Each structure stands twice: as C-alpha cells, then as structure tokens.
Amino acid sequence: MKQVSGKEVLAVLLKQGFLVKRQKGSHVHLDKIVEGKMFHVTVPVHSNKDLNPFVFRSIARQAGYTPEEFEHFF
C-alpha cells in the first residue's frame, strides 16, 4: 500500500464530493449522502505525517469504498 498523509486523503475525499462538517483539533469530519445513505468520515490531519495502514483502511470503509478501490484515487 502506498503511504499517504491525512492531507492527501482529505483532498481526495473532497474531490469525491465529501463536505467538511466540522473540525475538532487535528481531526476533520466529513459527510456525503449517496443514494439516500449517509457516510461519515473522520480524517486525522497531523501535518504531513503518513497514515497508519489500519487508519487508511478504516477511512476507506467509512467512505464506502474497499481499501483497494480507495487506493486507486492516489
């Protein structure tokens, strides 16, 4: 898996139509409605630090993608 930062993940999610709901500290909360289903995603944005692979997979699932599908956006 390619190493990506929280900033990179945030940029991809915004391009995919997610909207920033709020930010608390270094965690950005995003929402998106697809076919009547609401997706809530939390992305940690700690400067340019790479995300742990487990966190990356968790974000992918929260966004409604498989980790493999989500990785193709990078």
mmJSON file of the N, C-alpha and C atoms, coordinates in Angstrom:
{"data_MODEL":{"atom_site":{
"group_PDB":["ATOM","ATOM","ATOM","ATOM","ATOM","ATOM","ATOM","ATOM","ATOM","ATOM","ATOM","ATOM","ATOM","ATOM","ATOM","ATOM","ATOM","ATOM","ATOM","ATOM","ATOM","ATOM","ATOM","ATOM","ATOM","ATOM","ATOM","ATOM","ATOM","ATOM","ATOM","ATOM","ATOM","ATOM","ATOM","ATOM","ATOM","ATOM","ATOM","ATOM","ATOM","ATOM","ATOM","ATOM","ATOM","ATOM","ATOM","ATOM","ATOM","ATOM","ATOM","ATOM","ATOM","ATOM","ATOM","ATOM","ATOM","ATOM","ATOM","ATOM","ATOM","ATOM","ATOM","ATOM","ATOM","ATOM","ATOM","ATOM","ATOM","ATOM","ATOM","ATOM","ATOM","ATOM","ATOM","ATOM","ATOM","ATOM","ATOM","ATOM","ATOM","ATOM","ATOM","ATOM","ATOM","ATOM","ATOM","ATOM","ATOM","ATOM","ATOM","ATOM","ATOM","ATOM","ATOM","ATOM","ATOM","ATOM","ATOM","ATOM","ATOM","ATOM","ATOM","ATOM","ATOM","ATOM","ATOM","ATOM","ATOM","ATOM","ATOM","ATOM","ATOM","ATOM","ATOM","ATOM","ATOM","ATOM","ATOM","ATOM","ATOM","ATOM","ATOM","ATOM","ATOM","ATOM","ATOM","ATOM","ATOM","ATOM","ATOM","ATOM","ATOM","ATOM","ATOM","ATOM","ATOM","ATOM","ATOM","ATOM","ATOM","ATOM","ATOM","ATOM","ATOM","ATOM","ATOM","ATOM","ATOM","ATOM","ATOM","ATOM","ATOM","ATOM","ATOM","ATOM","ATOM","ATOM","ATOM","ATOM","ATOM","ATOM","ATOM","ATOM","ATOM","ATOM","ATOM","ATOM","ATOM","ATOM","ATOM","ATOM","ATOM","ATOM","ATOM","ATOM","ATOM","ATOM","ATOM","ATOM","ATOM","ATOM","ATOM","ATOM","ATOM","ATOM","ATOM","ATOM","ATOM","ATOM","ATOM","ATOM","ATOM","ATOM","ATOM","ATOM","ATOM","ATOM","ATOM","ATOM","ATOM","ATOM","ATOM","ATOM","ATOM","ATOM","ATOM","ATOM","ATOM","ATOM","ATOM","ATOM","ATOM","ATOM","ATOM","ATOM","ATOM","ATOM","ATOM","ATOM","ATOM","ATOM"],
"id":[1,2,3,4,5,6,7,8,9,10,11,12,13,14,15,16,17,18,19,20,21,22,23,24,25,26,27,28,29,30,31,32,33,34,35,36,37,38,39,40,41,42,43,44,45,46,47,48,49,50,51,52,53,54,55,56,57,58,59,60,61,62,63,64,65,66,67,68,69,70,71,72,73,74,75,76,77,78,79,80,81,82,83,84,85,86,87,88,89,90,91,92,93,94,95,96,97,98,99,100,101,102,103,104,105,106,107,108,109,110,111,112,113,114,115,116,117,118,119,120,121,122,123,124,125,126,127,128,129,130,131,132,133,134,135,136,137,138,139,140,141,142,143,144,145,146,147,148,149,150,151,152,153,154,155,156,157,158,159,160,161,162,163,164,165,166,167,168,169,170,171,172,173,174,175,176,177,178,179,180,181,182,183,184,185,186,187,188,189,190,191,192,193,194,195,196,197,198,199,200,201,202,203,204,205,206,207,208,209,210,211,212,213,214,215,216,217,218,219,220,221,222],
"type_symbol":["N","C","C","N","C","C","N","C","C","N","C","C","N","C","C","N","C","C","N","C","C","N","C","C","N","C","C","N","C","C","N","C","C","N","C","C","N","C","C","N","C","C","N","C","C","N","C","C","N","C","C","N","C","C","N","C","C","N","C","C","N","C","C","N","C","C","N","C","C","N","C","C","N","C","C","N","C","C","N","C","C","N","C","C","N","C","C","N","C","C","N","C","C","N","C","C","N","C","C","N","C","C","N","C","C","N","C","C","N","C","C","N","C","C","N","C","C","N","C","C","N","C","C","N","C","C","N","C","C","N","C","C","N","C","C","N","C","C","N","C","C","N","C","C","N","C","C","N","C","C","N","C","C","N","C","C","N","C","C","N","C","C","N","C","C","N","C","C","N","C","C","N","C","C","N","C","C","N","C","C","N","C","C","N","C","C","N","C","C","N","C","C","N","C","C","N","C","C","N","C","C","N","C","C","N","C","C","N","C","C","N","C","C","N","C","C","N","C","C","N","C","C"],
"label_atom_id":["N","CA","C","N","CA","C","N","CA","C","N","CA","C","N","CA","C","N","CA","C","N","CA","C","N","CA","C","N","CA","C","N","CA","C","N","CA","C","N","CA","C","N","CA","C","N","CA","C","N","CA","C","N","CA","C","N","CA","C","N","CA","C","N","CA","C","N","CA","C","N","CA","C","N","CA","C","N","CA","C","N","CA","C","N","CA","C","N","CA","C","N","CA","C","N","CA","C","N","CA","C","N","CA","C","N","CA","C","N","CA","C","N","CA","C","N","CA","C","N","CA","C","N","CA","C","N","CA","C","N","CA","C","N","CA","C","N","CA","C","N","CA","C","N","CA","C","N","CA","C","N","CA","C","N","CA","C","N","CA","C","N","CA","C","N","CA","C","N","CA","C","N","CA","C","N","CA","C","N","CA","C","N","CA","C","N","CA","C","N","CA","C","N","CA","C","N","CA","C","N","CA","C","N","CA","C","N","CA","C","N","CA","C","N","CA","C","N","CA","C","N","CA","C","N","CA","C","N","CA","C","N","CA","C","N","CA","C","N","CA","C","N","CA","C","N","CA","C","N","CA","C","N","CA","C","N","CA","C"],
"label_alt_id":[null,null,null,null,null,null,null,null,null,null,null,null,null,null,null,null,null,null,null,null,null,null,null,null,null,null,null,null,null,null,null,null,null,null,null,null,null,null,null,null,null,null,null,null,null,null,null,null,null,null,null,null,null,null,null,null,null,null,null,null,null,null,null,null,null,null,null,null,null,null,null,null,null,null,null,null,null,null,null,null,null,null,null,null,null,null,null,null,null,null,null,null,null,null,null,null,null,null,null,null,null,null,null,null,null,null,null,null,null,null,null,null,null,null,null,null,null,null,null,null,null,null,null,null,null,null,null,null,null,null,null,null,null,null,null,null,null,null,null,null,null,null,null,null,null,null,null,null,null,null,null,null,null,null,null,null,null,null,null,null,null,null,null,null,null,null,null,null,null,null,null,null,null,null,null,null,null,null,null,null,null,null,null,null,null,null,null,null,null,null,null,null,null,null,null,null,null,null,null,null,null,null,null,null,null,null,null,null,null,null,null,null,null,null,null,null,null,null,null,null,null,null],
"label_comp_id":["MET","MET","MET","LYS","LYS","LYS","GLN","GLN","GLN","VAL","VAL","VAL","SER","SER","SER","GLY","GLY","GLY","LYS","LYS","LYS","GLU","GLU","GLU","VAL","VAL","VAL","LEU","LEU","LEU","ALA","ALA","ALA","VAL","VAL","VAL","LEU","LEU","LEU","LEU","LEU","LEU","LYS","LYS","LYS","GLN","GLN","GLN","GLY","GLY","GLY","PHE","PHE","PHE","LEU","LEU","LEU","VAL","VAL","VAL","LYS","LYS","LYS","ARG","ARG","ARG","GLN","GLN","GLN","LYS","LYS","LYS","GLY","GLY","GLY","SER","SER","SER","HIS","HIS","HIS","VAL","VAL","VAL","HIS","HIS","HIS","LEU","LEU","LEU","ASP","ASP","ASP","LYS","LYS","LYS","ILE","ILE","ILE","VAL","VAL","VAL","GLU","GLU","GLU","GLY","GLY","GLY","LYS","LYS","LYS","MET","MET","MET","PHE","PHE","PHE","HIS","HIS","HIS","VAL","VAL","VAL","THR","THR","THR","VAL","VAL","VAL","PRO","PRO","PRO","VAL","VAL","VAL","HIS","HIS","HIS","SER","SER","SER","ASN","ASN","ASN","LYS","LYS","LYS","ASP","ASP","ASP","LEU","LEU","LEU","ASN","ASN","ASN","PRO","PRO","PRO","PHE","PHE","PHE","VAL","VAL","VAL","PHE","PHE","PHE","ARG","ARG","ARG","SER","SER","SER","ILE","ILE","ILE","ALA","ALA","ALA","ARG","ARG","ARG","GLN","GLN","GLN","ALA","ALA","ALA","GLY","GLY","GLY","TYR","TYR","TYR","THR","THR","THR","PRO","PRO","PRO","GLU","GLU","GLU","GLU","GLU","GLU","PHE","PHE","PHE","GLU","GLU","GLU","HIS","HIS","HIS","PHE","PHE","PHE","PHE","PHE","PHE"],
"label_asym_id":["A","A","A","A","A","A","A","A","A","A","A","A","A","A","A","A","A","A","A","A","A","A","A","A","A","A","A","A","A","A","A","A","A","A","A","A","A","A","A","A","A","A","A","A","A","A","A","A","A","A","A","A","A","A","A","A","A","A","A","A","A","A","A","A","A","A","A","A","A","A","A","A","A","A","A","A","A","A","A","A","A","A","A","A","A","A","A","A","A","A","A","A","A","A","A","A","A","A","A","A","A","A","A","A","A","A","A","A","A","A","A","A","A","A","A","A","A","A","A","A","A","A","A","A","A","A","A","A","A","A","A","A","A","A","A","A","A","A","A","A","A","A","A","A","A","A","A","A","A","A","A","A","A","A","A","A","A","A","A","A","A","A","A","A","A","A","A","A","A","A","A","A","A","A","A","A","A","A","A","A","A","A","A","A","A","A","A","A","A","A","A","A","A","A","A","A","A","A","A","A","A","A","A","A","A","A","A","A","A","A","A","A","A","A","A","A","A","A","A","A","A","A"],
"label_entity_id":["1","1","1","1","1","1","1","1","1","1","1","1","1","1","1","1","1","1","1","1","1","1","1","1","1","1","1","1","1","1","1","1","1","1","1","1","1","1","1","1","1","1","1","1","1","1","1","1","1","1","1","1","1","1","1","1","1","1","1","1","1","1","1","1","1","1","1","1","1","1","1","1","1","1","1","1","1","1","1","1","1","1","1","1","1","1","1","1","1","1","1","1","1","1","1","1","1","1","1","1","1","1","1","1","1","1","1","1","1","1","1","1","1","1","1","1","1","1","1","1","1","1","1","1","1","1","1","1","1","1","1","1","1","1","1","1","1","1","1","1","1","1","1","1","1","1","1","1","1","1","1","1","1","1","1","1","1","1","1","1","1","1","1","1","1","1","1","1","1","1","1","1","1","1","1","1","1","1","1","1","1","1","1","1","1","1","1","1","1","1","1","1","1","1","1","1","1","1","1","1","1","1","1","1","1","1","1","1","1","1","1","1","1","1","1","1","1","1","1","1","1","1"],
"label_seq_id":[1,1,1,2,2,2,3,3,3,4,4,4,5,5,5,6,6,6,7,7,7,8,8,8,9,9,9,10,10,10,11,11,11,12,12,12,13,13,13,14,14,14,15,15,15,16,16,16,17,17,17,18,18,18,19,19,19,20,20,20,21,21,21,22,22,22,23,23,23,24,24,24,25,25,25,26,26,26,27,27,27,28,28,28,29,29,29,30,30,30,31,31,31,32,32,32,33,33,33,34,34,34,35,35,35,36,36,36,37,37,37,38,38,38,39,39,39,40,40,40,41,41,41,42,42,42,43,43,43,44,44,44,45,45,45,46,46,46,47,47,47,48,48,48,49,49,49,50,50,50,51,51,51,52,52,52,53,53,53,54,54,54,55,55,55,56,56,56,57,57,57,58,58,58,59,59,59,60,60,60,61,61,61,62,62,62,63,63,63,64,64,64,65,65,65,66,66,66,67,67,67,68,68,68,69,69,69,70,70,70,71,71,71,72,72,72,73,73,73,74,74,74],
"pdbx_PDB_ins_code":[null,null,null,null,null,null,null,null,null,null,null,null,null,null,null,null,null,null,null,null,null,null,null,null,null,null,null,null,null,null,null,null,null,null,null,null,null,null,null,null,null,null,null,null,null,null,null,null,null,null,null,null,null,null,null,null,null,null,null,null,null,null,null,null,null,null,null,null,null,null,null,null,null,null,null,null,null,null,null,null,null,null,null,null,null,null,null,null,null,null,null,null,null,null,null,null,null,null,null,null,null,null,null,null,null,null,null,null,null,null,null,null,null,null,null,null,null,null,null,null,null,null,null,null,null,null,null,null,null,null,null,null,null,null,null,null,null,null,null,null,null,null,null,null,null,null,null,null,null,null,null,null,null,null,null,null,null,null,null,null,null,null,null,null,null,null,null,null,null,null,null,null,null,null,null,null,null,null,null,null,null,null,null,null,null,null,null,null,null,null,null,null,null,null,null,null,null,null,null,null,null,null,null,null,null,null,null,null,null,null,null,null,null,null,null,null,null,null,null,null,null,null],
"Cartn_x":[0.832,0.0,0.876,0.501,1.225,1.005,2.054,1.944,1.381,0.307,-0.31,-0.551,-0.589,-0.825,-2.315,-2.689,-4.071,-4.504,-3.574,-3.888,-4.233,-3.486,-3.754,-5.11,-5.414,-6.703,-7.839,-7.664,-8.682,-8.945,-7.892,-8.038,-8.809,-8.512,-9.21,-10.684,-10.981,-12.377,-13.167,-12.55,-13.225,-13.527,-12.589,-12.817,-13.929,-14.122,-15.163,-16.531,-16.614,-17.904,-18.219,-17.271,-17.493,-17.406,-18.188,-18.198,-17.706,-16.909,-16.413,-17.573,-17.824,-18.898,-18.357,-17.203,-16.574,-15.146,-14.404,-13.046,-12.859,-12.306,-12.007,-10.536,-9.747,-8.311,-7.756,-7.049,-6.457,-7.31,-8.539,-9.422,-10.539,-10.631,-11.639,-12.764,-13.995,-15.175,-15.889,-16.111,-16.749,-18.006,-18.934,-20.174,-20.439,-21.174,-21.631,-22.854,-23.861,-25.042,-24.995,-25.079,-25.087,-26.29,-27.182,-28.383,-29.129,-29.275,-30.014,-29.252,-27.993,-27.184,-26.142,-26.049,-25.106,-23.786,-22.7,-21.369,-20.699,-20.185,-19.453,-18.006,-17.085,-15.666,-14.894,-13.965,-13.074,-11.649,-10.967,-9.598,-8.666,-7.64,-6.644,-5.651,-5.464,-4.546,-3.446,-2.391,-1.257,-0.093,-0.009,0.987,1.068,2.234,2.379,2.731,2.376,2.68,1.843,2.494,1.784,0.827,-0.31,-1.3,-0.883,-1.215,-1.039,-1.934,-1.484,-2.315,-3.679,-3.753,-5.035,-5.988,-5.45,-6.264,-6.735,-5.852,-6.217,-7.381,-7.299,-8.377,-9.674,-9.57,-10.755,-11.429,-10.64,-11.186,-11.858,-11.227,-11.813,-13.181,-13.285,-14.564,-15.609,-15.191,-16.12,-16.676,-15.853,-16.249,-17.044,-17.199,-17.983,-17.192,-15.87,-15.003,-14.295,-13.83,-12.897,-11.528,-10.601,-9.265,-8.616,-8.849,-8.266,-8.865,-10.191,-10.844,-10.337,-10.232,-9.816,-8.375,-7.532,-6.117,-5.928,-6.863,-6.745,-6.892,-7.404,-7.55,-6.223,-5.179,-3.899,-2.86],
"Cartn_y":[-1.187,0.0,1.249,2.213,3.479,4.275,4.906,5.74,7.104,7.513,8.809,9.535,10.85,11.658,11.949,12.434,12.826,13.945,14.855,15.958,15.426,14.414,13.826,13.125,12.393,11.702,12.719,13.788,14.838,15.433,15.715,16.284,15.336,14.044,13.059,12.985,12.956,12.874,14.111,15.276,16.498,16.433,15.883,15.726,14.717,13.773,12.754,13.242,14.493,15.069,15.115,14.735,14.842,16.307,16.679,18.047,18.06,19.072,19.199,19.603,18.782,19.063,19.911,19.493,20.244,19.754,20.475,20.066,20.242,19.226,19.303,18.948,19.944,19.718,19.377,18.26,17.86,16.834,16.619,15.652,16.376,16.074,16.686,15.671,16.112,15.256,15.652,14.663,14.907,14.056,14.525,13.804,13.791,12.757,12.668,11.758,12.145,11.307,10.705,9.365,8.653,7.725,7.938,7.105,6.948,8.044,8.038,7.519,7.12,6.616,7.664,7.948,8.953,8.285,8.856,8.384,9.451,9.055,9.939,9.455,10.364,10.013,10.97,10.427,11.234,11.025,12.127,12.061,12.809,12.115,12.813,13.535,14.816,15.603,16.134,15.347,15.712,16.112,17.369,17.926,17.032,16.594,15.726,14.299,13.904,12.564,11.521,10.427,9.358,8.641,8.218,7.493,6.04,5.497,4.081,3.318,2.183,1.418,1.028,0.771,0.426,1.626,2.809,4.034,4.282,4.071,4.233,3.316,2.049,1.093,1.503,2.007,2.448,3.619,4.569,5.723,5.258,4.32,3.792,3.185,2.383,1.742,2.78,3.774,4.832,5.568,5.701,6.43,5.56,4.275,3.389,2.697,2.67,2.022,0.836,-0.09,-1.088,-0.399,-0.891,-0.268,-0.26,-1.313,-1.391,-0.326,-0.144,0.89,2.274,2.515,3.825,4.134,3.115,3.304,3.774,3.449,3.852,5.357,6.075,7.527,8.263,7.544,8.195,7.933],
"Cartn_z":[0.0,0.0,0.0,-0.803,-0.881,0.406,0.91,2.106,1.711,2.388,2.113,3.429,3.352,4.55,4.696,5.854,6.092,5.16,4.837,3.916,2.531,2.076,0.761,0.744,1.813,1.915,1.932,2.684,2.76,1.375,0.624,-0.72,-1.638,-1.568,-2.403,-2.032,-0.74,-0.306,-0.734,-0.667,-1.113,-2.611,-3.397,-4.838,-5.115,-4.201,-4.365,-3.895,-3.469,-3.112,-1.632,-0.79,0.65,1.058,2.051,2.556,3.995,4.328,5.697,6.593,7.587,8.544,9.685,10.208,11.295,11.455,12.287,12.619,14.105,14.733,16.157,16.322,16.644,16.736,15.366,15.287,14.012,13.269,13.708,13.065,12.305,11.015,10.158,9.949,10.149,9.993,8.704,7.832,6.541,6.403,5.571,5.295,3.798,3.372,1.985,1.959,1.18,1.01,-0.395,-0.461,-1.733,-1.749,-2.699,-2.852,-1.529,-0.811,0.445,1.647,1.464,2.576,2.963,4.261,4.765,5.151,4.668,5.025,5.883,7.044,7.956,7.983,7.748,7.715,8.61,9.385,10.211,9.718,9.402,8.885,9.829,10.361,11.171,10.251,10.479,9.651,10.564,10.702,11.556,10.658,10.3,9.369,8.133,7.747,6.57,6.96,8.151,8.646,7.902,7.484,6.783,7.722,7.157,7.943,8.125,9.265,9.529,8.543,7.996,7.059,7.622,8.922,9.538,9.519,9.727,9.685,8.256,7.284,5.875,5.512,5.926,5.639,6.315,7.54,8.271,7.557,7.091,6.365,5.075,4.366,3.129,3.399,4.443,4.779,5.193,5.975,6.39,5.168,4.132,2.927,1.954,2.267,1.412,0.324,0.452,-0.523,0.121,-0.717,-0.216,-0.182,0.627,0.637,-0.749,-1.53,-2.872,-3.791,-3.726,-4.54,-4.154,-2.866,-2.366,-2.755,-2.766,-3.091,-4.54,-5.431,-6.841,-7.043,-6.043,-6.165,-5.98,-5.546,-5.245,-6.31],
"occupancy":[1.0,1.0,1.0,1.0,1.0,1.0,1.0,1.0,1.0,1.0,1.0,1.0,1.0,1.0,1.0,1.0,1.0,1.0,1.0,1.0,1.0,1.0,1.0,1.0,1.0,1.0,1.0,1.0,1.0,1.0,1.0,1.0,1.0,1.0,1.0,1.0,1.0,1.0,1.0,1.0,1.0,1.0,1.0,1.0,1.0,1.0,1.0,1.0,1.0,1.0,1.0,1.0,1.0,1.0,1.0,1.0,1.0,1.0,1.0,1.0,1.0,1.0,1.0,1.0,1.0,1.0,1.0,1.0,1.0,1.0,1.0,1.0,1.0,1.0,1.0,1.0,1.0,1.0,1.0,1.0,1.0,1.0,1.0,1.0,1.0,1.0,1.0,1.0,1.0,1.0,1.0,1.0,1.0,1.0,1.0,1.0,1.0,1.0,1.0,1.0,1.0,1.0,1.0,1.0,1.0,1.0,1.0,1.0,1.0,1.0,1.0,1.0,1.0,1.0,1.0,1.0,1.0,1.0,1.0,1.0,1.0,1.0,1.0,1.0,1.0,1.0,1.0,1.0,1.0,1.0,1.0,1.0,1.0,1.0,1.0,1.0,1.0,1.0,1.0,1.0,1.0,1.0,1.0,1.0,1.0,1.0,1.0,1.0,1.0,1.0,1.0,1.0,1.0,1.0,1.0,1.0,1.0,1.0,1.0,1.0,1.0,1.0,1.0,1.0,1.0,1.0,1.0,1.0,1.0,1.0,1.0,1.0,1.0,1.0,1.0,1.0,1.0,1.0,1.0,1.0,1.0,1.0,1.0,1.0,1.0,1.0,1.0,1.0,1.0,1.0,1.0,1.0,1.0,1.0,1.0,1.0,1.0,1.0,1.0,1.0,1.0,1.0,1.0,1.0,1.0,1.0,1.0,1.0,1.0,1.0,1.0,1.0,1.0,1.0,1.0,1.0,1.0,1.0,1.0,1.0,1.0,1.0],
"B_iso_or_equiv":[0.0,0.0,0.0,0.0,0.0,0.0,0.0,0.0,0.0,0.0,0.0,0.0,0.0,0.0,0.0,0.0,0.0,0.0,0.0,0.0,0.0,0.0,0.0,0.0,0.0,0.0,0.0,0.0,0.0,0.0,0.0,0.0,0.0,0.0,0.0,0.0,0.0,0.0,0.0,0.0,0.0,0.0,0.0,0.0,0.0,0.0,0.0,0.0,0.0,0.0,0.0,0.0,0.0,0.0,0.0,0.0,0.0,0.0,0.0,0.0,0.0,0.0,0.0,0.0,0.0,0.0,0.0,0.0,0.0,0.0,0.0,0.0,0.0,0.0,0.0,0.0,0.0,0.0,0.0,0.0,0.0,0.0,0.0,0.0,0.0,0.0,0.0,0.0,0.0,0.0,0.0,0.0,0.0,0.0,0.0,0.0,0.0,0.0,0.0,0.0,0.0,0.0,0.0,0.0,0.0,0.0,0.0,0.0,0.0,0.0,0.0,0.0,0.0,0.0,0.0,0.0,0.0,0.0,0.0,0.0,0.0,0.0,0.0,0.0,0.0,0.0,0.0,0.0,0.0,0.0,0.0,0.0,0.0,0.0,0.0,0.0,0.0,0.0,0.0,0.0,0.0,0.0,0.0,0.0,0.0,0.0,0.0,0.0,0.0,0.0,0.0,0.0,0.0,0.0,0.0,0.0,0.0,0.0,0.0,0.0,0.0,0.0,0.0,0.0,0.0,0.0,0.0,0.0,0.0,0.0,0.0,0.0,0.0,0.0,0.0,0.0,0.0,0.0,0.0,0.0,0.0,0.0,0.0,0.0,0.0,0.0,0.0,0.0,0.0,0.0,0.0,0.0,0.0,0.0,0.0,0.0,0.0,0.0,0.0,0.0,0.0,0.0,0.0,0.0,0.0,0.0,0.0,0.0,0.0,0.0,0.0,0.0,0.0,0.0,0.0,0.0,0.0,0.0,0.0,0.0,0.0,0.0],
"pdbx_formal_charge":[null,null,null,null,null,null,null,null,null,null,null,null,null,null,null,null,null,null,null,null,null,null,null,null,null,null,null,null,null,null,null,null,null,null,null,null,null,null,null,null,null,null,null,null,null,null,null,null,null,null,null,null,null,null,null,null,null,null,null,null,null,null,null,null,null,null,null,null,null,null,null,null,null,null,null,null,null,null,null,null,null,null,null,null,null,null,null,null,null,null,null,null,null,null,null,null,null,null,null,null,null,null,null,null,null,null,null,null,null,null,null,null,null,null,null,null,null,null,null,null,null,null,null,null,null,null,null,null,null,null,null,null,null,null,null,null,null,null,null,null,null,null,null,null,null,null,null,null,null,null,null,null,null,null,null,null,null,null,null,null,null,null,null,null,null,null,null,null,null,null,null,null,null,null,null,null,null,null,null,null,null,null,null,null,null,null,null,null,null,null,null,null,null,null,null,null,null,null,null,null,null,null,null,null,null,null,null,null,null,null,null,null,null,null,null,null,null,null,null,null,null,null],
"auth_seq_id":[1,1,1,2,2,2,3,3,3,4,4,4,5,5,5,6,6,6,7,7,7,8,8,8,9,9,9,10,10,10,11,11,11,12,12,12,13,13,13,14,14,14,15,15,15,16,16,16,17,17,17,18,18,18,19,19,19,20,20,20,21,21,21,22,22,22,23,23,23,24,24,24,25,25,25,26,26,26,27,27,27,28,28,28,29,29,29,30,30,30,31,31,31,32,32,32,33,33,33,34,34,34,35,35,35,36,36,36,37,37,37,38,38,38,39,39,39,40,40,40,41,41,41,42,42,42,43,43,43,44,44,44,45,45,45,46,46,46,47,47,47,48,48,48,49,49,49,50,50,50,51,51,51,52,52,52,53,53,53,54,54,54,55,55,55,56,56,56,57,57,57,58,58,58,59,59,59,60,60,60,61,61,61,62,62,62,63,63,63,64,64,64,65,65,65,66,66,66,67,67,67,68,68,68,69,69,69,70,70,70,71,71,71,72,72,72,73,73,73,74,74,74],
"auth_comp_id":["MET","MET","MET","LYS","LYS","LYS","GLN","GLN","GLN","VAL","VAL","VAL","SER","SER","SER","GLY","GLY","GLY","LYS","LYS","LYS","GLU","GLU","GLU","VAL","VAL","VAL","LEU","LEU","LEU","ALA","ALA","ALA","VAL","VAL","VAL","LEU","LEU","LEU","LEU","LEU","LEU","LYS","LYS","LYS","GLN","GLN","GLN","GLY","GLY","GLY","PHE","PHE","PHE","LEU","LEU","LEU","VAL","VAL","VAL","LYS","LYS","LYS","ARG","ARG","ARG","GLN","GLN","GLN","LYS","LYS","LYS","GLY","GLY","GLY","SER","SER","SER","HIS","HIS","HIS","VAL","VAL","VAL","HIS","HIS","HIS","LEU","LEU","LEU","ASP","ASP","ASP","LYS","LYS","LYS","ILE","ILE","ILE","VAL","VAL","VAL","GLU","GLU","GLU","GLY","GLY","GLY","LYS","LYS","LYS","MET","MET","MET","PHE","PHE","PHE","HIS","HIS","HIS","VAL","VAL","VAL","THR","THR","THR","VAL","VAL","VAL","PRO","PRO","PRO","VAL","VAL","VAL","HIS","HIS","HIS","SER","SER","SER","ASN","ASN","ASN","LYS","LYS","LYS","ASP","ASP","ASP","LEU","LEU","LEU","ASN","ASN","ASN","PRO","PRO","PRO","PHE","PHE","PHE","VAL","VAL","VAL","PHE","PHE","PHE","ARG","ARG","ARG","SER","SER","SER","ILE","ILE","ILE","ALA","ALA","ALA","ARG","ARG","ARG","GLN","GLN","GLN","ALA","ALA","ALA","GLY","GLY","GLY","TYR","TYR","TYR","THR","THR","THR","PRO","PRO","PRO","GLU","GLU","GLU","GLU","GLU","GLU","PHE","PHE","PHE","GLU","GLU","GLU","HIS","HIS","HIS","PHE","PHE","PHE","PHE","PHE","PHE"],
"auth_asym_id":["A","A","A","A","A","A","A","A","A","A","A","A","A","A","A","A","A","A","A","A","A","A","A","A","A","A","A","A","A","A","A","A","A","A","A","A","A","A","A","A","A","A","A","A","A","A","A","A","A","A","A","A","A","A","A","A","A","A","A","A","A","A","A","A","A","A","A","A","A","A","A","A","A","A","A","A","A","A","A","A","A","A","A","A","A","A","A","A","A","A","A","A","A","A","A","A","A","A","A","A","A","A","A","A","A","A","A","A","A","A","A","A","A","A","A","A","A","A","A","A","A","A","A","A","A","A","A","A","A","A","A","A","A","A","A","A","A","A","A","A","A","A","A","A","A","A","A","A","A","A","A","A","A","A","A","A","A","A","A","A","A","A","A","A","A","A","A","A","A","A","A","A","A","A","A","A","A","A","A","A","A","A","A","A","A","A","A","A","A","A","A","A","A","A","A","A","A","A","A","A","A","A","A","A","A","A","A","A","A","A","A","A","A","A","A","A","A","A","A","A","A","A"],
"auth_atom_id":["N","CA","C","N","CA","C","N","CA","C","N","CA","C","N","CA","C","N","CA","C","N","CA","C","N","CA","C","N","CA","C","N","CA","C","N","CA","C","N","CA","C","N","CA","C","N","CA","C","N","CA","C","N","CA","C","N","CA","C","N","CA","C","N","CA","C","N","CA","C","N","CA","C","N","CA","C","N","CA","C","N","CA","C","N","CA","C","N","CA","C","N","CA","C","N","CA","C","N","CA","C","N","CA","C","N","CA","C","N","CA","C","N","CA","C","N","CA","C","N","CA","C","N","CA","C","N","CA","C","N","CA","C","N","CA","C","N","CA","C","N","CA","C","N","CA","C","N","CA","C","N","CA","C","N","CA","C","N","CA","C","N","CA","C","N","CA","C","N","CA","C","N","CA","C","N","CA","C","N","CA","C","N","CA","C","N","CA","C","N","CA","C","N","CA","C","N","CA","C","N","CA","C","N","CA","C","N","CA","C","N","CA","C","N","CA","C","N","CA","C","N","CA","C","N","CA","C","N","CA","C","N","CA","C","N","CA","C","N","CA","C","N","CA","C","N","CA","C","N","CA","C","N","CA","C","N","CA","C"],
"pdbx_PDB_model_num":[1,1,1,1,1,1,1,1,1,1,1,1,1,1,1,1,1,1,1,1,1,1,1,1,1,1,1,1,1,1,1,1,1,1,1,1,1,1,1,1,1,1,1,1,1,1,1,1,1,1,1,1,1,1,1,1,1,1,1,1,1,1,1,1,1,1,1,1,1,1,1,1,1,1,1,1,1,1,1,1,1,1,1,1,1,1,1,1,1,1,1,1,1,1,1,1,1,1,1,1,1,1,1,1,1,1,1,1,1,1,1,1,1,1,1,1,1,1,1,1,1,1,1,1,1,1,1,1,1,1,1,1,1,1,1,1,1,1,1,1,1,1,1,1,1,1,1,1,1,1,1,1,1,1,1,1,1,1,1,1,1,1,1,1,1,1,1,1,1,1,1,1,1,1,1,1,1,1,1,1,1,1,1,1,1,1,1,1,1,1,1,1,1,1,1,1,1,1,1,1,1,1,1,1,1,1,1,1,1,1,1,1,1,1,1,1,1,1,1,1,1,1]
}}}
